[in-house]
Amino acid sequence: MPKPVIDYKKCTNCGNCIDICPMQVFEKENDKVVVKKPEECIGCRACEVQCPKGAIKVVD
């Protein structure tokens, strides 16, 4: 089962992943992007592609 993982050393909390994810896996909590619903991830990797800092990896 795919699961997105955020590298918070690289993440700038821009929200691109929130906007691009078709399954609404990401949300902002206290101005920080979090993986709120990892079980909903379909492994499309759109978040990886759209992250300008390369802070997201989808792992199996």
N, CA, C and O atoms as a Tripos MOL2 file, in Angstrom:
@<TRIPOS>MOLECULE
protein
  240   239    60     0     0
PROTEIN
NO_CHARGES

@<TRIPOS>ATOM
      1 N           0.8490   -1.1930    0.0000 N.3       1 MET1
      2 CA          0.0000    0.0000    0.0000 C.3       1 MET1
      3 C           0.8860    1.2450    0.0000 C.2       1 MET1
      4 O           1.7320    1.3970    0.8820 O.2       1 MET1
      5 N           0.7050    2.1330   -0.9720 N.am      2 PRO2
      6 CA          1.5320    3.3440   -1.0420 C.3       2 PRO2
      7 C           1.2200    4.3060    0.1040 C.2       2 PRO2
      8 O           0.0970    4.3720    0.6040 O.2       2 PRO2
      9 N           2.2450    5.0430    0.4970 N.am      3 LYS3
     10 CA          2.0800    6.0100    1.5770 C.3       3 LYS3
     11 C           3.0340    7.1760    1.3420 C.2       3 LYS3
     12 O           4.2370    6.9610    1.1920 O.2       3 LYS3
     13 N           2.5210    8.4100    1.3070 N.am      4 PRO4
     14 CA          3.3980    9.5630    1.1430 C.3       4 PRO4
     15 C           4.1070    9.8950    2.4600 C.2       4 PRO4
     16 O           3.5110    9.8500    3.5360 O.2       4 PRO4
     17 N           5.3820   10.2270    2.3430 N.am      5 VAL5
     18 CA          6.1840   10.6120    3.5070 C.3       5 VAL5
     19 C           6.7800   11.9840    3.2140 C.2       5 VAL5
     20 O           7.3350   12.2140    2.1400 O.2       5 VAL5
     21 N           6.6620   12.8850    4.1730 N.am      6 ILE6
     22 CA          7.1720   14.2520    4.0290 C.3       6 ILE6
     23 C           8.4840   14.3920    4.7750 C.2       6 ILE6
     24 O           8.5830   14.0380    5.9500 O.2       6 ILE6
     25 N           9.4990   14.9130    4.0800 N.am      7 ASP7
     26 CA         10.7830   15.2440    4.7070 C.3       7 ASP7
     27 C          10.6700   16.6900    5.1800 C.2       7 ASP7
     28 O          10.7620   17.6220    4.3810 O.2       7 ASP7
     29 N          10.4720   16.8690    6.4740 N.am      8 TYR8
     30 CA         10.2340   18.2090    7.0060 C.3       8 TYR8
     31 C          11.4810   19.0890    7.0050 C.2       8 TYR8
     32 O          11.3830   20.2920    7.2450 O.2       8 TYR8
     33 N          12.6430   18.5120    6.7400 N.am      9 LYS9
     34 CA         13.8480   19.3270    6.5880 C.3       9 LYS9
     35 C          13.8210   20.0700    5.2590 C.2       9 LYS9
     36 O          14.4560   21.1150    5.1170 O.2       9 LYS9
     37 N          13.0850   19.5340    4.2790 N.am     10 LYS10
     38 CA         12.9750   20.1460    2.9510 C.3      10 LYS10
     39 C          11.6650   20.8990    2.7590 C.2      10 LYS10
     40 O          11.6250   21.8710    2.0040 O.2      10 LYS10
     41 N          10.5980   20.4760    3.4220 N.am     11 CYS11
     42 CA          9.2520   21.0170    3.2100 C.3      11 CYS11
     43 C           9.1630   22.4840    3.6170 C.2      11 CYS11
     44 O           9.6080   22.8730    4.6970 O.2      11 CYS11
     45 N           8.5760   23.2970    2.7230 N.am     12 THR12
     46 CA          8.3610   24.7190    3.0130 C.3      12 THR12
     47 C           6.8880   25.0150    3.3210 C.2      12 THR12
     48 O           6.5090   26.1710    3.5070 O.2      12 THR12
     49 N           6.0620   23.9660    3.3720 N.am     13 ASN13
     50 CA          4.6270   24.1020    3.6580 C.3      13 ASN13
     51 C           3.9060   24.9630    2.6290 C.2      13 ASN13
     52 O           2.9930   25.7180    2.9640 O.2      13 ASN13
     53 N           4.3290   24.8380    1.3700 N.am     14 CYS14
     54 CA          3.7340   25.6390    0.2980 C.3      14 CYS14
     55 C           2.2960   25.2280   -0.0130 C.2      14 CYS14
     56 O           1.4970   26.0490   -0.4640 O.2      14 CYS14
     57 N           1.9650   23.9560    0.2270 N.am     15 GLY15
     58 CA          0.6080   23.4890   -0.0180 C.3      15 GLY15
     59 C           0.3490   22.9380   -1.4060 C.2      15 GLY15
     60 O          -0.7890   22.5870   -1.7180 O.2      15 GLY15
     61 N           1.3740   22.8480   -2.2560 N.am     16 ASN16
     62 CA          1.1720   22.2760   -3.5880 C.3      16 ASN16
     63 C           0.6040   20.8660   -3.5080 C.2      16 ASN16
     64 O          -0.2650   20.5010   -4.3000 O.2      16 ASN16
     65 N           1.0840   20.0770   -2.5650 N.am     17 CYS17
     66 CA          0.6050   18.7020   -2.4170 C.3      17 CYS17
     67 C          -0.8810   18.6730   -2.0490 C.2      17 CYS17
     68 O          -1.6220   17.8000   -2.5010 O.2      17 CYS17
     69 N          -1.2980   19.6090   -1.2470 N.am     18 ILE18
     70 CA         -2.7090   19.6980   -0.8600 C.3      18 ILE18
     71 C          -3.5620   19.9800   -2.0950 C.2      18 ILE18
     72 O          -4.6130   19.3710   -2.2950 O.2      18 ILE18
     73 N          -3.0910   20.9110   -2.9150 N.am     19 ASP19
     74 CA         -3.8330   21.3090   -4.1080 C.3      19 ASP19
     75 C          -3.8740   20.2250   -5.1800 C.2      19 ASP19
     76 O          -4.8850   20.0850   -5.8690 O.2      19 ASP19
     77 N          -2.7950   19.4560   -5.3370 N.am     20 ILE20
     78 CA         -2.6890   18.5100   -6.4460 C.3      20 ILE20
     79 C          -3.2420   17.1250   -6.1210 C.2      20 ILE20
     80 O          -3.6340   16.4000   -7.0360 O.2      20 ILE20
     81 N          -3.2860   16.7440   -4.8700 N.am     21 CYS21
     82 CA         -3.6900   15.3820   -4.5030 C.3      21 CYS21
     83 C          -5.1650   15.1240   -4.8210 C.2      21 CYS21
     84 O          -6.0430   15.7970   -4.2810 O.2      21 CYS21
     85 N          -5.4410   14.1410   -5.7050 N.am     22 PRO22
     86 CA         -6.8370   13.8650   -6.0590 C.3      22 PRO22
     87 C          -7.6200   13.1780   -4.9330 C.2      22 PRO22
     88 O          -8.8510   13.1470   -4.9590 O.2      22 PRO22
     89 N          -6.9110   12.6360   -3.9560 N.am     23 MET23
     90 CA         -7.5650   11.9060   -2.8710 C.3      23 MET23
     91 C          -7.6080   12.6960   -1.5600 C.2      23 MET23
     92 O          -8.0810   12.1790   -0.5480 O.2      23 MET23
     93 N          -7.1310   13.9200   -1.5660 N.am     24 GLN24
     94 CA         -7.1310   14.8000   -0.3930 C.3      24 GLN24
     95 C          -6.4420   14.1460    0.8110 C.2      24 GLN24
     96 O          -6.9580   14.1500    1.9290 O.2      24 GLN24
     97 N          -5.2640   13.5880    0.5410 N.am     25 VAL25
     98 CA         -4.4810   12.9160    1.5780 C.3      25 VAL25
     99 C          -3.8310   13.9220    2.5300 C.2      25 VAL25
    100 O          -3.6300   13.6290    3.7080 O.2      25 VAL25
    101 N          -3.5020   15.1120    2.0100 N.am     26 PHE26
    102 CA         -2.7750   16.1170    2.7890 C.3      26 PHE26
    103 C          -3.7010   17.2010    3.3270 C.2      26 PHE26
    104 O          -4.7210   17.5300    2.7220 O.2      26 PHE26
    105 N          -3.3190   17.7470    4.4840 N.am     27 GLU27
    106 CA         -4.0240   18.8920    5.0750 C.3      27 GLU27
    107 C          -2.9930   19.7490    5.7940 C.2      27 GLU27
    108 O          -1.8690   19.3140    6.0440 O.2      27 GLU27
    109 N          -3.3930   20.9700    6.1230 N.am     28 LYS28
    110 CA         -2.5390   21.8230    6.9470 C.3      28 LYS28
    111 C          -3.0700   21.8290    8.3740 C.2      28 LYS28
    112 O          -4.2630   22.0160    8.6120 O.2      28 LYS28
    113 N          -2.1620   21.6220    9.3080 N.am     29 GLU29
    114 CA         -2.4740   21.7280   10.7340 C.3      29 GLU29
    115 C          -1.4520   22.6620   11.3500 C.2      29 GLU29
    116 O          -0.2490   22.4120   11.2730 O.2      29 GLU29
    117 N          -1.9210   23.7250   11.9530 N.am     30 ASN30
    118 CA         -1.0240   24.7130   12.5640 C.3      30 ASN30
    119 C           0.0360   25.1900   11.5670 C.2      30 ASN30
    120 O           1.2190   25.2660   11.8980 O.2      30 ASN30
    121 N          -0.3960   25.5090   10.3530 N.am     31 ASP31
    122 CA          0.4630   26.0170    9.2730 C.3      31 ASP31
    123 C           1.5270   25.0170    8.8150 C.2      31 ASP31
    124 O           2.5260   25.4090    8.2120 O.2      31 ASP31
    125 N           1.3200   23.7390    9.0980 N.am     32 LYS32
    126 CA          2.2580   22.6890    8.6890 C.3      32 LYS32
    127 C           1.4990   21.6490    7.8740 C.2      32 LYS32
    128 O           0.4340   21.1900    8.2850 O.2      32 LYS32
    129 N           2.0510   21.2750    6.7090 N.am     33 VAL33
    130 CA          1.4280   20.2430    5.8800 C.3      33 VAL33
    131 C           1.6400   18.8870    6.5470 C.2      33 VAL33
    132 O           2.7530   18.5550    6.9560 O.2      33 VAL33
    133 N           0.5700   18.1130    6.6510 N.am     34 VAL34
    134 CA          0.6480   16.7710    7.2370 C.3      34 VAL34
    135 C          -0.0620   15.7760    6.3330 C.2      34 VAL34
    136 O          -0.9400   16.1390    5.5510 O.2      34 VAL34
    137 N           0.3340   14.5140    6.4530 N.am     35 VAL35
    138 CA         -0.3380   13.4280    5.7500 C.3      35 VAL35
    139 C          -1.4920   13.0040    6.6630 C.2      35 VAL35
    140 O          -1.3020   12.2530    7.6190 O.2      35 VAL35
    141 N          -2.6700   13.4930    6.3520 N.am     36 LYS36
    142 CA         -3.8230   13.2850    7.2220 C.3      36 LYS36
    143 C          -4.5050   11.9340    6.9780 C.2      36 LYS36
    144 O          -4.9670   11.2900    7.9200 O.2      36 LYS36
    145 N          -4.5660   11.5100    5.7070 N.am     37 LYS37
    146 CA         -5.2600   10.2620    5.3760 C.3      37 LYS37
    147 C          -4.3770    9.3720    4.5040 C.2      37 LYS37
    148 O          -4.6690    9.1950    3.3210 O.2      37 LYS37
    149 N          -3.3060    8.8090    5.0630 N.am     38 PRO38
    150 CA         -2.3880    8.0020    4.2470 C.3      38 PRO38
    151 C          -3.0570    6.7790    3.6200 C.2      38 PRO38
    152 O          -2.6290    6.3080    2.5670 O.2      38 PRO38
    153 N          -4.0870    6.2750    4.2540 N.am     39 GLU39
    154 CA         -4.7870    5.0970    3.7290 C.3      39 GLU39
    155 C          -5.5480    5.3880    2.4440 C.2      39 GLU39
    156 O          -5.9450    4.4600    1.7400 O.2      39 GLU39
    157 N          -5.7590    6.6720    2.1230 N.am     40 GLU40
    158 CA         -6.4620    7.0680    0.9110 C.3      40 GLU40
    159 C          -5.5260    7.2040   -0.2930 C.2      40 GLU40
    160 O          -5.9970    7.3450   -1.4210 O.2      40 GLU40
    161 N          -4.2220    7.1640   -0.0720 N.am     41 CYS41
    162 CA         -3.2530    7.3510   -1.1530 C.3      41 CYS41
    163 C          -3.3920    6.2420   -2.1920 C.2      41 CYS41
    164 O          -3.4430    5.0580   -1.8560 O.2      41 CYS41
    165 N          -3.4520    6.6550   -3.4760 N.am     42 ILE42
    166 CA         -3.5710    5.6920   -4.5730 C.3      42 ILE42
    167 C          -2.2380    5.5010   -5.3040 C.2      42 ILE42
    168 O          -2.1620    4.7570   -6.2810 O.2      42 ILE42
    169 N          -1.1990    6.1720   -4.8280 N.am     43 GLY43
    170 CA          0.1270    6.0010   -5.4030 C.3      43 GLY43
    171 C           0.3430    6.6840   -6.7400 C.2      43 GLY43
    172 O           1.1910    6.2400   -7.5140 O.2      43 GLY43
    173 N          -0.3840    7.7390   -7.0390 N.am     44 CYS44
    174 CA         -0.2520    8.4230   -8.3320 C.3      44 CYS44
    175 C           1.0340    9.2560   -8.4200 C.2      44 CYS44
    176 O           1.4850    9.5920   -9.5140 O.2      44 CYS44
    177 N           1.6050    9.5780   -7.2930 N.am     45 ARG45
    178 CA          2.8620   10.3220   -7.1780 C.3      45 ARG45
    179 C           2.7780   11.7740   -7.6770 C.2      45 ARG45
    180 O           3.8070   12.4020   -7.9250 O.2      45 ARG45
    181 N           1.5840   12.2940   -7.8210 N.am     46 ALA46
    182 CA          1.4320   13.6960   -8.2320 C.3      46 ALA46
    183 C           2.0750   14.6280   -7.2000 C.2      46 ALA46
    184 O           2.6360   15.6620   -7.5620 O.2      46 ALA46
    185 N           1.9960   14.2700   -5.9430 N.am     47 CYS47
    186 CA          2.5860   15.0950   -4.8820 C.3      47 CYS47
    187 C           4.1050   15.1470   -5.0250 C.2      47 CYS47
    188 O           4.7110   16.2010   -4.8300 O.2      47 CYS47
    189 N           4.7230   14.0100   -5.3650 N.am     48 GLU48
    190 CA          6.1760   13.9740   -5.5790 C.3      48 GLU48
    191 C           6.5780   14.9000   -6.7280 C.2      48 GLU48
    192 O           7.5300   15.6720   -6.6190 O.2      48 GLU48
    193 N           5.8420   14.8060   -7.8120 N.am     49 VAL49
    194 CA          6.1590   15.5830   -9.0130 C.3      49 VAL49
    195 C           5.9680   17.0810   -8.7700 C.2      49 VAL49
    196 O           6.7700   17.8880   -9.2380 O.2      49 VAL49
    197 N           4.9300   17.4510   -8.0550 N.am     50 GLN50
    198 CA          4.6040   18.8720   -7.8720 C.3      50 GLN50
    199 C           5.3510   19.5420   -6.7260 C.2      50 GLN50
    200 O           5.3400   20.7690   -6.6250 O.2      50 GLN50
    201 N           5.9980   18.7660   -5.8630 N.am     51 CYS51
    202 CA          6.7100   19.3800   -4.7390 C.3      51 CYS51
    203 C           7.9670   20.0890   -5.2410 C.2      51 CYS51
    204 O           8.8680   19.4300   -5.7600 O.2      51 CYS51
    205 N           8.0520   21.4130   -5.1000 N.am     52 PRO52
    206 CA          9.1930   22.1380   -5.6280 C.3      52 PRO52
    207 C          10.5030   21.8560   -4.9060 C.2      52 PRO52
    208 O          11.5740   22.1370   -5.4440 O.2      52 PRO52
    209 N          10.4380   21.3140   -3.7150 N.am     53 LYS53
    210 CA         11.6420   21.0430   -2.9170 C.3      53 LYS53
    211 C          11.9860   19.5600   -2.8590 C.2      53 LYS53
    212 O          12.9820   19.1810   -2.2430 O.2      53 LYS53
    213 N          11.1740   18.7180   -3.4920 N.am     54 GLY54
    214 CA         11.4310   17.2750   -3.4590 C.3      54 GLY54
    215 C          11.2850   16.6970   -2.0690 C.2      54 GLY54
    216 O          11.9950   15.7620   -1.6980 O.2      54 GLY54
    217 N          10.3660   17.2540   -1.3030 N.am     55 ALA55
    218 CA         10.2010   16.8600    0.0910 C.3      55 ALA55
    219 C           9.2590   15.6770    0.2960 C.2      55 ALA55
    220 O           9.1250   15.1880    1.4180 O.2      55 ALA55
    221 N           8.6080   15.2130   -0.7600 N.am     56 ILE56
    222 CA          7.6550   14.1170   -0.6160 C.3      56 ILE56
    223 C           8.1060   12.9220   -1.4190 C.2      56 ILE56
    224 O           8.4970   13.0410   -2.5800 O.2      56 ILE56
    225 N           8.0460   11.7610   -0.7810 N.am     57 LYS57
    226 CA          8.3100   10.4870   -1.4410 C.3      57 LYS57
    227 C           7.1490    9.5600   -1.1210 C.2      57 LYS57
    228 O           6.6930    9.4850    0.0200 O.2      57 LYS57
    229 N           6.6820    8.8580   -2.1370 N.am     58 VAL58
    230 CA          5.6380    7.8480   -1.9220 C.3      58 VAL58
    231 C           6.3420    6.5080   -1.8090 C.2      58 VAL58
    232 O           7.0270    6.0720   -2.7330 O.2      58 VAL58
    233 N           6.1650    5.8570   -0.6610 N.am     59 VAL59
    234 CA          6.8150    4.5800   -0.3930 C.3      59 VAL59
    235 C           5.7660    3.4740   -0.3190 C.2      59 VAL59
    236 O           4.6010    3.7130   -0.0030 O.2      59 VAL59
    237 N           6.2130    2.2680   -0.6180 N.am     60 ASP60
    238 CA          5.3080    1.1130   -0.5320 C.3      60 ASP60
    239 C           5.4730    0.3940    0.7940 C.2      60 ASP60
    240 O           4.7940   -0.6010    1.0450 O.2      60 ASP60
@<TRIPOS>BOND
     1     1     2 1
     2     2     3 1
     3     3     4 2
     4     3     5 am
     5     5     6 1
     6     6     7 1
     7     7     8 2
     8     7     9 am
     9     9    10 1
    10    10    11 1
    11    11    12 2
    12    11    13 am
    13    13    14 1
    14    14    15 1
    15    15    16 2
    16    15    17 am
    17    17    18 1
    18    18    19 1
    19    19    20 2
    20    19    21 am
    21    21    22 1
    22    22    23 1
    23    23    24 2
    24    23    25 am
    25    25    26 1
    26    26    27 1
    27    27    28 2
    28    27    29 am
    29    29    30 1
    30    30    31 1
    31    31    32 2
    32    31    33 am
    33    33    34 1
    34    34    35 1
    35    35    36 2
    36    35    37 am
    37    37    38 1
    38    38    39 1
    39    39    40 2
    40    39    41 am
    41    41    42 1
    42    42    43 1
    43    43    44 2
    44    43    45 am
    45    45    46 1
    46    46    47 1
    47    47    48 2
    48    47    49 am
    49    49    50 1
    50    50    51 1
    51    51    52 2
    52    51    53 am
    53    53    54 1
    54    54    55 1
    55    55    56 2
    56    55    57 am
    57    57    58 1
    58    58    59 1
    59    59    60 2
    60    59    61 am
    61    61    62 1
    62    62    63 1
    63    63    64 2
    64    63    65 am
    65    65    66 1
    66    66    67 1
    67    67    68 2
    68    67    69 am
    69    69    70 1
    70    70    71 1
    71    71    72 2
    72    71    73 am
    73    73    74 1
    74    74    75 1
    75    75    76 2
    76    75    77 am
    77    77    78 1
    78    78    79 1
    79    79    80 2
    80    79    81 am
    81    81    82 1
    82    82    83 1
    83    83    84 2
    84    83    85 am
    85    85    86 1
    86    86    87 1
    87    87    88 2
    88    87    89 am
    89    89    90 1
    90    90    91 1
    91    91    92 2
    92    91    93 am
    93    93    94 1
    94    94    95 1
    95    95    96 2
    96    95    97 am
    97    97    98 1
    98    98    99 1
    99    99   100 2
   100    99   101 am
   101   101   102 1
   102   102   103 1
   103   103   104 2
   104   103   105 am
   105   105   106 1
   106   106   107 1
   107   107   108 2
   108   107   109 am
   109   109   110 1
   110   110   111 1
   111   111   112 2
   112   111   113 am
   113   113   114 1
   114   114   115 1
   115   115   116 2
   116   115   117 am
   117   117   118 1
   118   118   119 1
   119   119   120 2
   120   119   121 am
   121   121   122 1
   122   122   123 1
   123   123   124 2
   124   123   125 am
   125   125   126 1
   126   126   127 1
   127   127   128 2
   128   127   129 am
   129   129   130 1
   130   130   131 1
   131   131   132 2
   132   131   133 am
   133   133   134 1
   134   134   135 1
   135   135   136 2
   136   135   137 am
   137   137   138 1
   138   138   139 1
   139   139   140 2
   140   139   141 am
   141   141   142 1
   142   142   143 1
   143   143   144 2
   144   143   145 am
   145   145   146 1
   146   146   147 1
   147   147   148 2
   148   147   149 am
   149   149   150 1
   150   150   151 1
   151   151   152 2
   152   151   153 am
   153   153   154 1
   154   154   155 1
   155   155   156 2
   156   155   157 am
   157   157   158 1
   158   158   159 1
   159   159   160 2
   160   159   161 am
   161   161   162 1
   162   162   163 1
   163   163   164 2
   164   163   165 am
   165   165   166 1
   166   166   167 1
   167   167   168 2
   168   167   169 am
   169   169   170 1
   170   170   171 1
   171   171   172 2
   172   171   173 am
   173   173   174 1
   174   174   175 1
   175   175   176 2
   176   175   177 am
   177   177   178 1
   178   178   179 1
   179   179   180 2
   180   179   181 am
   181   181   182 1
   182   182   183 1
   183   183   184 2
   184   183   185 am
   185   185   186 1
   186   186   187 1
   187   187   188 2
   188   187   189 am
   189   189   190 1
   190   190   191 1
   191   191   192 2
   192   191   193 am
   193   193   194 1
   194   194   195 1
   195   195   196 2
   196   195   197 am
   197   197   198 1
   198   198   199 1
   199   199   200 2
   200   199   201 am
   201   201   202 1
   202   202   203 1
   203   203   204 2
   204   203   205 am
   205   205   206 1
   206   206   207 1
   207   207   208 2
   208   207   209 am
   209   209   210 1
   210   210   211 1
   211   211   212 2
   212   211   213 am
   213   213   214 1
   214   214   215 1
   215   215   216 2
   216   215   217 am
   217   217   218 1
   218   218   219 1
   219   219   220 2
   220   219   221 am
   221   221   222 1
   222   222   223 1
   223   223   224 2
   224   223   225 am
   225   225   226 1
   226   226   227 1
   227   227   228 2
   228   227   229 am
   229   229   230 1
   230   230   231 1
   231   231   232 2
   232   231   233 am
   233   233   234 1
   234   234   235 1
   235   235   236 2
   236   235   237 am
   237   237   238 1
   238   238   239 1
   239   239   240 2
@<TRIPOS>SUBSTRUCTURE
     1 MET1         2 RESIDUE 1 A MET
     2 PRO2         6 RESIDUE 1 A PRO
     3 LYS3        10 RESIDUE 1 A LYS
     4 PRO4        14 RESIDUE 1 A PRO
     5 VAL5        18 RESIDUE 1 A VAL
     6 ILE6        22 RESIDUE 1 A ILE
     7 ASP7        26 RESIDUE 1 A ASP
     8 TYR8        30 RESIDUE 1 A TYR
     9 LYS9        34 RESIDUE 1 A LYS
    10 LYS10       38 RESIDUE 1 A LYS
    11 CYS11       42 RESIDUE 1 A CYS
    12 THR12       46 RESIDUE 1 A THR
    13 ASN13       50 RESIDUE 1 A ASN
    14 CYS14       54 RESIDUE 1 A CYS
    15 GLY15       58 RESIDUE 1 A GLY
    16 ASN16       62 RESIDUE 1 A ASN
    17 CYS17       66 RESIDUE 1 A CYS
    18 ILE18       70 RESIDUE 1 A ILE
    19 ASP19       74 RESIDUE 1 A ASP
    20 ILE20       78 RESIDUE 1 A ILE
    21 CYS21       82 RESIDUE 1 A CYS
    22 PRO22       86 RESIDUE 1 A PRO
    23 MET23       90 RESIDUE 1 A MET
    24 GLN24       94 RESIDUE 1 A GLN
    25 VAL25       98 RESIDUE 1 A VAL
    26 PHE26      102 RESIDUE 1 A PHE
    27 GLU27      106 RESIDUE 1 A GLU
    28 LYS28      110 RESIDUE 1 A LYS
    29 GLU29      114 RESIDUE 1 A GLU
    30 ASN30      118 RESIDUE 1 A ASN
    31 ASP31      122 RESIDUE 1 A ASP
    32 LYS32      126 RESIDUE 1 A LYS
    33 VAL33      130 RESIDUE 1 A VAL
    34 VAL34      134 RESIDUE 1 A VAL
    35 VAL35      138 RESIDUE 1 A VAL
    36 LYS36      142 RESIDUE 1 A LYS
    37 LYS37      146 RESIDUE 1 A LYS
    38 PRO38      150 RESIDUE 1 A PRO
    39 GLU39      154 RESIDUE 1 A GLU
    40 GLU40      158 RESIDUE 1 A GLU
    41 CYS41      162 RESIDUE 1 A CYS
    42 ILE42      166 RESIDUE 1 A ILE
    43 GLY43      170 RESIDUE 1 A GLY
    44 CYS44      174 RESIDUE 1 A CYS
    45 ARG45      178 RESIDUE 1 A ARG
    46 ALA46      182 RESIDUE 1 A ALA
    47 CYS47      186 RESIDUE 1 A CYS
    48 GLU48      190 RESIDUE 1 A GLU
    49 VAL49      194 RESIDUE 1 A VAL
    50 GLN50      198 RESIDUE 1 A GLN
    51 CYS51      202 RESIDUE 1 A CYS
    52 PRO52      206 RESIDUE 1 A PRO
    53 LYS53      210 RESIDUE 1 A LYS
    54 GLY54      214 RESIDUE 1 A GLY
    55 ALA55      218 RESIDUE 1 A ALA
    56 ILE56      222 RESIDUE 1 A ILE
    57 LYS57      226 RESIDUE 1 A LYS
    58 VAL58      230 RESIDUE 1 A VAL
    59 VAL59      234 RESIDUE 1 A VAL
    60 ASP60      238 RESIDUE 1 A ASP
